[in-house]
Amino acid sequence: MDAAEFTCQTLPSMRPQLRIAVVTETYPPEVNGVAMTLGRLVDGLQARNHQLQLIRPRQHAGDQPHPTATLSEHLQRGIALPRYEGLKMGLPAKAALTRLWTKQRPDVVQIATEGPLGWSALAAANKLRLPVASDFHTNFHSYSSHYGFGLLRRAIVAYLRKFHNKAAVTLVPTEGIRRELMASGYENIEVIGRGVDTRLFHPGRRDPALRARWGLTDDETAVLYVGRLAAEKNLALLFRAFDAMRQAHPAVRLVLVGDGPERALWQARHPDAIFCGTRIGEALAAHYASGDVFLFPSLTETWGNVTIEAMASGLAVVAYDCAAAEEIIRHGENGLKAPPEDEDAFIVQAVSLAPARVLQRRLGTAAATRTAQLSWDAIVDSFERVLLRLAHPQPAADIPLDWPSTAPSR
């Protein structure tokens, strides 16, 4: 074995091993960006030989824990999230978590969501003096106006700030979100980006048979949207932009992948569009790669995994200059961007792609090249370093590779 082989094969087992409690109100197989991201991080931490407690609501009546050598699951009671079918909100569980962590004390607690279960975890961790990292995954304050409680926006903003400022660190996916939160009084904000699975999402997944079922030839343009069909995704602009594209170049077809409370509404208004429902795994990857242009008009994302999945699949993306697009897209080079909330500019960018097959392919090729650099391994490494620092608060250079866990054995 040469030196390079020795390093790659031995370093993972020589890392300091942590006991990490992960608290979340959504987790795979639920389909949303938070669940997907958290699943990737949990898998990555297990691969690095850390021990994890996963604490989440029971997703359905038959839901059971699935423990492994590196993962224990603790299911809590939950209630359905209003207007968000298929997701549960965890109920308060401070006493249960205090008992659990007194018996099986973690080195660090990671809280992914800010609901009642997340607040209970924060209170229990603070009581037991456990270091806490929190995630800012979702702009709940931005969602408020779409779900009938806009009058509570100021209270929601205050709650979220108080929640995250009780953690030792809050992790956000972009520098733009970090600046926004710091300006709003948040403290200890750090940026941990997001990766994309380029083994799953890549241009080679393009499926001519699927395009034929959509009624498209190679010379016609499939305009794709992937995501939840709900008010916060700004779907009215999606359809306005597509209608303008079709006026400029009739050989286009709109394909929507996903489901949600507004599907029936938009399907009735636009019967000519193709509504594919939810797709996952290789089927989702084929739907992405079989498109040509990707429109994403949402302004409520903290990241937007679909943006980089579309880019990795070789699509020409049009998005607002925020979240993932702000970080990853270079306008005119590997995608197109519009200033946030400038709907006319968004439509202009979409229309410019309608007849431009050469431009579509050039942007899509450059997008796939750019996203090939977004390794989940690198993201998990950064996440792991944050947790190690919280568990062992000393300069990282002083932490020996065989540093033992300080938690009592179980």
PyMOL commands that set and color helices and strands:
alter all, ss='L'
color gray80, all
select helices_A, chain A and resi 3-14+33-47+94-103+116-127+140-146+150-165+175-183+203-205+208-213+231-233+235-248+263-269+281-289+305-312+323-328+343-353+357-371+376-391+396-398
alter helices_A, ss='H'
color red, helices_A
select strands_A, chain A and resi 19-23+51-57+71-76+78-80+88-90+108-111+132-135+169-172+189-191+221-226+252-257+274-275+293-296+316-320+336-338
alter strands_A, ss='S'
color yellow, strands_A
deselect
rebuild
show_as cartoon
